[in-house]
Amino acid sequence: MKRSLSLLAKLLKIQVRSQLQYPTSFILEVLSSLLIQGFFFVAFGLTLIRFDQIGGWNLGEVAFVWGITEFSFGIMDMFFSGFDYDSFGPMVRRGGFDQLLLRPVNITLQVLGSRFVLRRLGRIAEGLVILIFSIIQIHASLSIVKVLYIPVLVISQVLFFSSLFIIGATTTFWTMDRLEILNVFTYGGGEVMSYPMHIFPRSIRLIFTFIVPAIFLSYYPAVYILNKPNPLGSPAFFAFLAPFISAFMFLLALRFWRFGVKNYQSTGS
């Protein structure tokens, strides 16, 4: 394991060096990502200022769930891009995955180290700026426990989103082509988690509660941290389930991944 982790570090280092070969281009990519993602929030913020609130949540409170989701998704997307369909799907179809299986190195770490997108720093920075803005804006009394719970939520959301990427990558072994419905749970899940969940129709809430439990990773913890009333009437302890649900999903995704690798049949490419 130590050797595999050392190799992973070397793979990531090589990718970082290659992406920094043209520093001006890299900086422009990061800035463009930050600005493009940031303009979405600015546009939303200007609209929300006009109507004062959405579902009883003001701009600072919505910015909290928006910022922490963007920050977490950006971190995940930087480290787990190897499992994204855009890179993993073509690898399977063209036989590149077969080459990885021939190497005497842990296959999961190889895929993890196959793509490291450093320009995701733009989205990470955008999420962090929005999160800091929200903490300045909100008037909730942030106790030490609540402040310490924020990084726990970030880690939990990173594990949650990476689980969805891993599950999506594993399905490629059988489908070969993109399953668009998976985008509803990955990127769509990120969008839903950026807003107070009670504003969505009941059918949407049910999907992101029982099929993809995104509500436990964003809405319930935010209700607790921001001291907001919970119109859904759920038990208070739901706010603290995020680390347990994310850990369970991550372990389940890895188990599904190992099952997929074990039953993988070469494309013959």
Stockholm file with secondary structure:
# STOCKHOLM 1.0

chainA/1-269         MKRSLSLLAKLLKIQVRSQLQYPTSFILEVLSSLLIQGFFFVAFGLTLIRFDQIGGWNLGEVAFVWGITEFSFGIMDMFFSGFDYDSFGPMVRRGGFDQLLLRPVNITLQVLGSRFVLRRLGRIAEGLVILIFSIIQIHASLSIVKVLYIPVLVISQVLFFSSLFIIGATTTFWTMDRLEILNVFTYGGGEVMSYPMHIFPRSIRLIFTFIVPAIFLSYYPAVYILNKPNPLGSPAFFAFLAPFISAFMFLLALRFWRFGVKNYQSTGS
#=GR chainA/1-269 SS CHHHHHHHHHHHHHHHHHHTSSHHHHHHHHHHHHHHHHHHHHHHHHHHHHHSCBTTBCHHHHHHHHHHHHHHHHHHHHHSGGGSHHHHHHHHHTTHHHHHHTSSSCHHHHHHTTCCCGGGHHHHHHHHHHHHHHHHHCCSCCCHHHHHHHHHHHHHHHHHHHHHHHHHHHHHHHHCSCCHHHHHHTHHHHHHHTSCGGGSCHHHHHIIIIISCGGGTTHHHHHHHTTCCCTTCCCGGGGGCHHHHHHHHHHHHHHHHHHHHHTCCCCCC
#=GC SS_cons         CHHHHHHHHHHHHHHHHHHTSSHHHHHHHHHHHHHHHHHHHHHHHHHHHHHSCBTTBCHHHHHHHHHHHHHHHHHHHHHSGGGSHHHHHHHHHTTHHHHHHTSSSCHHHHHHTTCCCGGGHHHHHHHHHHHHHHHHHCCSCCCHHHHHHHHHHHHHHHHHHHHHHHHHHHHHHHHCSCCHHHHHHTHHHHHHHTSCGGGSCHHHHHIIIIISCGGGTTHHHHHHHTTCCCTTCCCGGGGGCHHHHHHHHHHHHHHHHHHHHHTCCCCCC
//
